[in-house]
Amino acid sequence: MAEKQKIVVVGNGMAGARFVEEVLSLGGQDQYDITVFGEEPYGNYNRILLSGVLAGTHDAKDIFINPLPWYEENDITLHAGVRVIASTESRRRLTARAGFSCHTTSW
Ligand SMILES: Cc1cc2nc3c(=O)[nH]c(=O)nc-3n(C[C@H](O)[C@H](O)[C@H](O)COP(=O)(O)OP(=O)(O)OC[C@H]3O[C@@H](n4cnc5c(N)ncnc54)[C@H](O)[C@@H]3O)c2cc1C
């Protein structure tokens, strides 16, 4: 079997997660290793409903679209709480920071 290609998504917001959902719906799981970097330490949530959370009409736990277990169930490597601070597309390398520690990933 051919080695899987890699997809690296920077940003685990509504657009980034929707993109990943679309790749999965097209069967991309078999073709790609998917890695997502998200600065926020959560799964993907519906940002539009944040006003409801602030207004008290929605509970924070009810606005998640893809909670953390969803990533594992779909073989997606999620780096939650990790900010990408630099990327070099030509060398297929990015640097990310979590707290005070930095690490470099290649794809
Ligand atoms: C209260 C509220 C109400 C809204 N109401 C509406 C509405 O009624 N209709 C409408 O159309 N839109 C609405 N919006 C706007 C809508 O939520 C945004 O347009 C949408 O969330 C944008 O999606 P996005 O994925 O591009 O960005 P975001 O949802 O902002 O997600 C970006 C994600 O990427 C992460 N990120 C960014 N840079 C990095 C990095 N370098 N490394 C790692 N992670 C990174 C961020 O932490 C964030 O989690 C509303 C927004 C808010 C806050």
The ligand as an ORCA input file, in Angstrom:
! r2SCAN-3c Opt
* xyz 0 1
  C     -19.994     35.876     19.056
  C     -19.875     35.628     17.582
  C     -21.013     35.567     16.786
  C     -20.921     35.364     15.400
  N     -22.053     35.307     14.655
  C     -21.975     35.035     13.327
  C     -23.146     34.901     12.529
  O     -24.278     35.040     13.013
  N     -23.004     34.629     11.211
  C     -21.769     34.464     10.642
  O     -21.698     34.201      9.424
  N     -20.660     34.581     11.369
  C     -20.706     34.854     12.684
  N     -19.564     34.968     13.422
  C     -18.292     34.837     12.758
  C     -17.895     33.366     12.600
  O     -17.846     32.755     13.875
  C     -16.545     33.367     11.916
  O     -16.697     33.916     10.622
  C     -15.983     31.963     11.798
  O     -15.827     31.407     13.087
  C     -14.653     32.043     11.079
  O     -14.147     30.736     11.019
  P     -12.605     30.496     10.896
  O     -12.386     29.018     11.049
  O     -12.092     31.165      9.680
  O     -11.943     31.277     12.115
  P     -12.116     31.011     13.641
  O     -13.436     30.383     13.970
  O     -11.738     32.296     14.281
  O     -11.014     29.897     13.966
  C      -9.650     30.116     13.814
  C      -8.981     29.154     14.790
  O      -7.635     29.038     14.444
  C      -6.835     29.215     15.599
  N      -5.563     29.773     15.151
  C      -5.370     30.981     14.547
  N      -4.058     31.141     14.264
  C      -3.435     29.996     14.681
  C      -2.069     29.562     14.673
  N      -1.087     30.329     14.170
  N      -1.780     28.346     15.211
  C      -2.752     27.553     15.729
  N      -4.059     27.923     15.774
  C      -4.386     29.132     15.255
  C      -7.621     30.137     16.498
  O      -7.252     29.976     17.845
  C      -9.043     29.637     16.232
  O      -9.402     28.571     17.080
  C     -19.636     35.200     14.801
  C     -18.483     35.243     15.617
  C     -18.601     35.453     16.988
  C     -17.337     35.467     17.840
*
